[in-house]
Amino acid sequence: MATVVLVGTLDTKGVEYGWLRERLLAAGVEVLVVDAGVVGEPRIEADVPRSEVARAAGADLAGLRAAADRGTAVTAMARGAAASVLRLYEEGRLHAVLAVGGSGGTSIATRAMRELPLAVPKLMVSSMAAGDVSPYVGASDITMMYSVVDIAGVNSVLAPVLANAAHAAAGMAKGFETHRKALLPTELAAGGRPLIAASMAGVTTAGVDAARERLTGLGYEVLVFHVSGAGGRTLESLAGQGLFAGVLDLTLSELADDLVGGILTAGPDRLSAAGRRGTPQVVSLGALDMVKFGPLDTLPHHVRGRDVQVHNPSITVVRTTAEECAELGRRVAAKLRAATGPAEVCVPLRGLSTLGAPGGPYHDPALDEALFAALRAGLSGSAVEVVEYDTDINSPAFGRAAADRLHRLITAGGAPAGRA
């Protein structure tokens, strides 16, 4: 039978978890409760008690209580809950996970949820869900549901919210139990077409679309990630899990945002996971001619006065300088030199985006050359081949050429990794 795992602090939210358990049982699923509380006594019995959760984190429950350090306790119990939930999943005893909480409970439960593979149902009912949930969701597929009121007793407002959450979790668990092999990307990668990750922005769409069409014709399934910060982090996370036969990373604007302080950074580890995993990758320099900020009236003072373009009402872009371009070239080169698998760079000499193509406001061969020169110097003497094309990145011929080069890297290594 499908099983929903409840993860929460049963000292502060025991009443709510007891209520949820009854609703889930009535919906026809089994329920396992993981207690991540520390201080007070649990109000309902747990299937995985807090002492076991603490041990899974390498901690001692009595020691956490004695220290009376809430931050340390939450961190430890989050780590232990993650290990406990992952164990239940690997044992085939978890088909969905559901949790309720405020800031602390949400932090604990979503840390556990993020350990689970993509497509395993994860539902978090939280008083924090109406704000910025990116620290909780990360690069995972957690569904966040706003509790409307604080989770402090089941009342006339919270009851229907929790009921909807219970019914949703029960339905997702039943569906996942039945259709697991059709849902998990790892199963799809093992039994279907090899998976390719591709990075894209609006300003590189034409080139990436051409590459995607070529790879699809060669028998791959192409998953496109929008370089929105979250998109890059998700690409890196899945690449680190070995999901892909290859990575076509043609759009790296998140690196520019990370360097200059733009709003769509994916963090300093962008362009790293495929290399660590040894996954074949073909990389280009798409959209490194710009940094993305918010609306024009929010533009930081340190970039005002530069070449600014309003991309849309929510996004303003600023042209990268020669110094920034050179540093980006060095950073890309350093990341690719560290790769343990085959890697190549395709350089579009005539422009890195729709804005940077000939006739566009960011077309500046001297600035682009600062990027190219630093890249060439950084990869000189390495195994990474740099291939230059007398076109811009959105040329269909460029996209097809990059796709063909990735196909050769993959097939030269034998069976595609994405099938393993």
C-alpha positions as CSV (number, residue, x, y, z in Angstrom):
1,M,0.0,0.0,0.0
2,A,1.1,3.6,-0.7
3,T,2.7,5.2,2.3
4,V,2.9,8.9,3.2
5,V,5.7,9.9,5.6
6,L,5.0,12.8,7.9
7,V,8.1,14.7,9.1
8,G,7.8,17.2,11.9
9,T,8.4,18.4,15.4
10,L,5.8,16.4,17.5
11,D,6.4,18.5,20.6
12,T,5.1,21.7,19.0
13,K,3.0,20.4,16.2
14,G,1.8,17.0,17.6
15,V,-1.9,17.9,17.4
16,E,-1.7,18.9,13.8
17,Y,0.3,15.8,12.8
18,G,-2.2,13.6,14.7
19,W,-5.0,15.3,12.7
20,L,-3.2,14.8,9.4
21,R,-2.5,11.1,10.2
22,E,-6.2,10.4,10.7
23,R,-7.1,12.1,7.4
24,L,-4.4,10.2,5.5
25,L,-5.5,6.9,7.0
26,A,-9.1,7.7,6.0
27,A,-7.9,8.4,2.5
28,G,-6.6,4.9,2.2
29,V,-2.8,5.2,2.6
30,E,-0.4,4.0,5.3
31,V,1.3,6.6,7.4
32,L,4.8,6.7,9.0
33,V,5.7,9.6,11.3
34,V,9.2,10.9,11.8
35,D,9.7,13.0,14.9
36,A,12.3,15.8,14.5
37,G,11.5,17.6,17.8
38,V,14.0,18.1,20.6
39,V,12.8,20.0,23.7
40,G,9.2,19.1,24.7
41,E,7.6,15.7,24.9
42,P,6.0,14.4,21.7
43,R,2.2,14.7,21.7
44,I,1.7,11.6,19.5
45,E,3.7,8.5,19.0
46,A,6.3,8.4,16.2
47,D,7.3,5.5,14.0
48,V,10.8,7.0,13.8
49,P,11.4,8.6,17.3
50,R,13.5,11.7,17.8
51,S,16.3,9.7,19.5
52,E,16.7,7.7,16.3
53,V,16.6,10.8,14.2
54,A,19.4,12.4,16.3
55,R,21.5,9.3,15.9
56,A,21.1,9.4,12.2
57,A,22.7,12.8,12.3
58,G,25.6,11.6,14.4
59,A,24.2,13.5,17.4
60,D,22.9,12.6,20.9
61,L,19.4,13.8,21.8
62,A,20.3,14.4,25.5
63,G,23.3,16.4,24.4
64,L,21.2,18.5,22.1
65,R,18.8,19.2,24.9
66,A,21.5,20.0,27.4
67,A,23.2,22.5,25.0
68,A,20.0,24.4,24.7
69,D,21.2,25.8,21.3
70,R,18.2,26.0,19.0
71,G,20.2,26.6,15.9
72,T,22.5,23.6,16.5
73,A,19.5,21.4,17.4
74,V,17.5,22.4,14.3
75,T,20.6,21.8,12.0
76,A,21.2,18.4,13.6
77,M,17.6,17.2,13.5
78,A,17.3,18.4,9.9
79,R,20.3,16.3,8.9
80,G,18.9,13.3,10.8
81,A,15.5,13.7,9.3
82,A,17.0,13.8,5.9
83,A,18.9,10.5,6.5
84,S,15.8,8.9,8.0
85,V,13.6,9.9,5.1
86,L,16.1,8.7,2.5
87,R,16.4,5.4,4.3
88,L,12.6,4.9,4.3
89,Y,12.5,5.7,0.5
90,E,15.3,3.3,-0.2
91,E,13.5,0.6,1.7
92,G,10.4,1.1,-0.4
93,R,8.4,2.5,2.5
94,L,7.9,6.1,1.3
95,H,5.7,7.1,-1.7
96,A,5.2,10.8,-0.6
97,V,6.3,13.0,2.2
98,L,4.2,15.7,3.8
99,A,5.1,18.2,6.5
100,V,3.7,21.3,8.2
101,G,5.5,24.0,10.1
102,G,6.8,27.5,10.7
103,S,10.3,28.6,9.9
104,G,12.1,26.0,11.9
105,G,9.8,23.1,11.0
106,T,9.9,24.1,7.3
107,S,13.7,24.2,7.4
108,I,13.9,20.7,8.9
109,A,11.3,19.1,6.7
110,T,12.4,20.6,3.4
111,R,16.0,19.6,4.2
112,A,14.7,16.1,4.3
113,M,12.7,16.5,1.2
114,R,15.6,17.8,-0.8
115,E,17.4,14.4,-0.2
116,L,14.7,12.6,-2.2
117,P,15.0,12.1,-6.0
118,L,13.1,14.2,-8.4
119,A,9.5,13.1,-8.9
120,V,9.0,11.7,-5.4
121,P,6.0,13.7,-4.1
122,K,7.0,16.3,-1.6
123,L,4.4,18.7,0.0
124,M,5.3,21.4,2.6
125,V,2.4,23.3,4.3
126,S,4.1,26.4,5.8
127,S,3.4,29.8,7.2
128,M,6.5,30.8,5.2
129,A,5.2,29.8,1.8
130,A,3.9,33.3,0.9
131,G,7.4,34.7,0.9
132,D,10.7,33.8,-0.7
133,V,10.8,30.0,-0.5
134,S,14.0,29.5,-2.5
135,P,16.1,28.6,0.6
136,Y,13.6,25.8,1.3
137,V,13.0,24.5,-2.2
138,G,16.5,24.8,-3.5
139,A,16.8,22.8,-6.8
140,S,14.2,20.3,-5.8
141,D,10.6,19.8,-6.8
142,I,9.0,20.6,-3.4
143,T,5.4,21.8,-3.6
144,M,4.9,24.7,-1.1
145,M,1.4,25.3,0.3
146,Y,0.6,28.5,2.3
147,S,-1.1,27.7,5.6
148,V,-2.9,31.2,5.6
149,V,-2.8,31.3,9.4
150,D,0.0,30.1,11.7
151,I,0.1,26.4,12.4
152,A,-1.1,26.6,16.0
153,G,-3.9,24.3,16.5
154,V,-6.5,23.0,14.0
155,N,-9.0,25.7,13.5
156,S,-11.7,26.7,11.0
157,V,-9.2,28.2,8.6
158,L,-6.3,25.8,8.9
159,A,-8.5,22.6,8.8
160,P,-9.5,22.9,5.1
161,V,-5.9,23.7,4.2
162,L,-4.6,20.6,6.0
163,A,-7.4,18.5,4.6
164,N,-6.4,19.5,1.1
165,A,-2.8,18.8,1.8
166,A,-3.7,15.3,3.2
167,H,-5.8,14.5,0.2
168,A,-3.2,15.8,-2.2
169,A,-0.4,13.8,-0.5
170,A,-2.5,10.6,-0.5
171,G,-3.3,11.0,-4.2
172,M,0.3,11.7,-5.1
173,A,1.5,8.7,-3.1
174,K,-1.0,6.3,-4.7
175,G,0.0,7.6,-8.2
176,F,3.7,7.4,-7.4
177,E,3.4,3.8,-6.1
178,T,1.6,2.8,-9.3
179,H,3.6,4.7,-11.9
180,R,7.0,5.0,-10.2
181,K,8.9,3.8,-13.3
182,A,7.1,6.2,-15.5
183,L,7.9,9.1,-13.2
184,L,11.4,8.9,-12.0
185,P,14.0,10.5,-14.3
186,T,16.5,7.8,-13.3
187,E,14.2,5.1,-14.5
188,L,13.6,7.0,-17.7
189,A,17.3,7.5,-18.3
190,A,17.9,3.8,-17.7
191,G,15.2,2.6,-20.1
192,G,14.5,5.3,-22.6
193,R,16.4,7.7,-24.7
194,P,19.7,9.1,-23.3
195,L,19.1,12.5,-21.5
196,I,20.9,15.7,-22.5
197,A,20.8,18.9,-20.4
198,A,20.9,22.2,-22.3
199,S,21.1,25.7,-20.8
200,M,19.1,28.5,-22.5
201,A,18.0,32.1,-22.1
202,G,15.7,34.2,-24.2
203,V,18.7,35.8,-25.8
204,T,20.1,32.4,-26.9
205,T,16.9,30.6,-27.8
206,A,17.5,30.2,-31.5
207,G,20.9,28.6,-31.2
208,V,19.8,26.3,-28.4
209,D,16.6,25.3,-30.3
210,A,18.7,24.3,-33.3
211,A,21.0,22.2,-31.1
212,R,18.0,20.6,-29.4
213,E,16.4,19.7,-32.7
214,R,19.6,18.1,-33.9
215,L,20.1,16.1,-30.7
216,T,16.5,14.9,-30.8
217,G,17.0,13.7,-34.3
218,L,20.1,11.8,-33.1
219,G,18.0,9.9,-30.5
220,Y,18.4,11.9,-27.4
221,E,15.8,13.5,-25.1
222,V,16.9,17.1,-24.4
223,L,15.9,18.8,-21.1
224,V,16.2,22.6,-21.4
225,F,17.1,24.6,-18.2
226,H,16.4,28.4,-18.2
227,V,19.4,30.2,-16.7
228,S,17.3,31.9,-14.0
229,G,19.5,31.0,-11.1
230,A,17.2,28.2,-10.0
231,G,17.5,26.7,-13.5
232,G,21.3,26.5,-13.3
233,R,21.2,25.1,-9.8
234,T,18.8,22.4,-10.9
235,L,21.0,21.5,-13.9
236,E,24.0,21.2,-11.6
237,S,22.1,19.1,-9.1
238,L,20.8,16.6,-11.7
239,A,24.2,16.5,-13.5
240,G,25.8,15.7,-10.1
241,Q,23.4,12.7,-9.8
242,G,24.6,11.3,-13.1
243,L,21.3,11.7,-14.8
244,F,22.7,13.0,-18.1
245,A,24.5,11.3,-21.0
246,G,25.9,14.7,-21.8
247,V,25.5,18.4,-21.1
248,L,25.2,21.1,-23.7
249,D,25.9,24.2,-21.6
250,L,25.6,27.0,-24.2
251,T,24.3,29.7,-21.9
252,L,26.4,30.8,-18.9
253,S,24.9,34.2,-17.9
254,E,24.5,33.0,-14.3
255,L,28.3,33.2,-14.0
256,A,28.2,36.8,-15.0
257,D,25.6,37.5,-12.4
258,D,27.6,35.7,-9.8
259,L,30.7,37.8,-10.7
260,V,29.0,41.2,-10.8
261,G,26.2,40.9,-8.4
262,G,23.2,40.2,-10.7
263,I,20.0,38.8,-9.5
264,L,20.0,35.5,-11.4
265,T,23.2,33.8,-10.1
266,A,23.3,30.1,-9.6
267,G,26.2,30.4,-7.2
268,P,29.9,29.8,-7.5
269,D,29.6,26.1,-8.3
270,R,27.8,26.7,-11.7
271,L,29.6,24.8,-14.5
272,S,31.1,22.2,-12.1
273,A,28.9,19.2,-11.6
274,A,29.3,17.6,-15.1
275,G,33.1,18.0,-14.9
276,R,33.2,16.4,-11.4
277,R,31.0,13.5,-12.6
278,G,33.0,13.0,-15.8
279,T,30.0,13.6,-18.0
280,P,30.8,14.7,-21.6
281,Q,30.1,18.4,-22.0
282,V,30.1,21.0,-24.8
283,V,30.2,24.6,-23.4
284,S,29.7,27.9,-25.1
285,L,29.7,31.5,-23.8
286,G,26.1,32.5,-24.3
287,A,24.9,35.7,-22.6
288,L,28.2,36.4,-20.9
289,D,27.9,39.8,-22.5
290,M,25.4,40.9,-19.9
291,V,24.5,40.9,-16.2
292,K,20.8,40.7,-15.2
293,F,19.3,43.0,-12.6
294,G,15.7,43.7,-11.5
295,P,13.5,46.6,-12.7
296,L,15.3,49.7,-13.9
297,D,14.5,51.8,-10.8
298,T,16.2,49.1,-8.7
299,L,19.5,49.2,-10.6
300,P,22.4,49.2,-8.1
301,H,24.5,52.4,-8.1
302,H,27.7,50.6,-9.0
303,V,26.4,49.7,-12.5
304,R,24.4,52.9,-13.3
305,G,26.0,54.9,-16.1
306,R,27.0,51.7,-18.0
307,D,25.3,50.4,-21.1
308,V,21.9,49.5,-19.7
309,Q,19.0,47.8,-21.6
310,V,15.5,47.1,-20.4
311,H,14.9,43.5,-21.2
312,N,11.4,43.5,-19.8
313,P,9.7,45.3,-16.9
314,S,11.2,42.9,-14.5
315,I,14.7,42.5,-15.9
316,T,17.3,45.1,-16.7
317,V,20.6,44.1,-18.3
318,V,24.0,45.7,-18.2
319,R,26.9,45.1,-20.6
320,T,29.9,43.3,-19.1
321,T,33.2,45.3,-19.1
322,A,36.5,44.2,-20.5
323,E,37.8,43.4,-17.0
324,E,34.7,41.4,-16.3
325,C,34.9,39.6,-19.6
326,A,38.5,38.6,-19.0
327,E,37.7,37.3,-15.5
328,L,34.8,35.3,-16.8
329,G,37.1,33.8,-19.4
330,R,39.5,32.8,-16.7
331,R,36.7,31.3,-14.5
332,V,35.3,29.2,-17.4
333,A,38.7,27.9,-18.3
334,A,39.5,27.0,-14.7
335,K,36.2,25.0,-14.3
336,L,36.8,23.2,-17.5
337,R,40.4,22.4,-16.8
338,A,39.2,20.6,-13.6
339,A,36.7,18.4,-15.5
340,T,37.4,14.7,-15.2
341,G,35.5,13.9,-18.4
342,P,35.7,15.1,-22.0
343,A,34.9,18.8,-22.6
344,E,35.0,21.2,-25.5
345,V,34.2,24.9,-25.9
346,C,32.4,26.3,-29.0
347,V,33.2,30.0,-29.4
348,P,30.8,32.1,-31.5
349,L,33.1,34.9,-32.7
350,R,30.3,37.2,-33.9
351,G,28.2,37.5,-30.8
352,L,27.1,35.9,-27.6
353,S,23.4,36.8,-27.6
354,T,20.7,38.5,-29.6
355,L,21.9,41.8,-28.0
356,G,25.5,41.0,-28.8
357,A,25.0,40.0,-32.5
358,P,26.0,42.4,-35.3
359,G,23.7,45.4,-35.2
360,G,22.7,44.7,-31.6
361,P,23.3,47.2,-28.7
362,Y,25.9,44.9,-27.1
363,H,27.9,44.0,-30.2
364,D,31.4,44.9,-29.3
365,P,34.2,42.7,-30.7
366,A,36.8,44.2,-28.5
367,L,34.9,43.3,-25.3
368,D,34.2,39.8,-26.6
369,E,37.9,39.3,-27.5
370,A,38.8,40.0,-23.9
371,L,36.7,37.0,-22.9
372,F,38.0,34.8,-25.7
373,A,41.7,35.7,-25.1
374,A,41.4,34.9,-21.4
375,L,39.6,31.6,-22.2
376,R,42.2,30.6,-24.7
377,A,45.1,31.4,-22.3
378,G,43.4,29.5,-19.5
379,L,42.9,26.4,-21.6
380,S,46.2,26.4,-23.3
381,G,48.0,23.1,-22.9
382,S,44.9,21.4,-21.5
383,A,42.9,18.6,-23.0
384,V,39.9,20.9,-23.5
385,E,39.6,21.8,-27.2
386,V,38.5,25.3,-28.1
387,V,36.6,25.5,-31.5
388,E,35.9,28.9,-33.0
389,Y,33.0,29.7,-35.4
390,D,32.7,32.8,-37.6
391,T,29.0,33.3,-36.5
392,D,26.9,34.4,-33.6
393,I,25.5,32.0,-31.0
394,N,22.0,32.1,-32.4
395,S,23.0,30.9,-35.9
396,P,21.3,27.5,-36.5
397,A,24.5,26.2,-38.0
398,F,26.3,27.0,-34.7
399,G,23.7,25.2,-32.6
400,R,23.8,22.1,-34.9
401,A,27.6,22.1,-34.8
402,A,27.7,22.2,-31.0
403,A,25.2,19.3,-30.9
404,D,27.2,17.2,-33.3
405,R,30.3,17.8,-31.2
406,L,28.5,16.6,-28.0
407,H,27.2,13.6,-29.8
408,R,30.8,12.7,-30.8
409,L,32.0,13.1,-27.3
410,I,29.3,10.8,-26.0
411,T,29.6,8.1,-28.5
412,A,33.4,8.1,-28.3
413,G,33.1,7.0,-24.7
414,G,30.9,4.0,-25.3
415,A,27.5,3.5,-23.8
416,P,25.8,6.8,-22.8
417,A,26.0,7.5,-19.1
418,G,22.4,8.5,-19.0
419,R,21.4,4.9,-19.5
420,A,23.3,3.5,-16.5
